[in-house]
């Protein structure tokens, strides 16, 4: 489901300031988001999950 093409389409469809949040914190996931133009950060996860990913579109 999460492919570079999907991330690029999401980026294009998202308004500036839009945010994408996922429980996925895998490195390849974050690299694909960055390649599509998203700004990516690691955030604390809920109980039982060490971290999550938050990405946003600036422009």
Buried (B, 14 or more C-beta within 10 A) or exposed (E): EBEEEEBBEBBEEBEEEBEBEBEEBEEEBBEBBEEBBBEBEEEEEEEEEEEBBBBBBEE
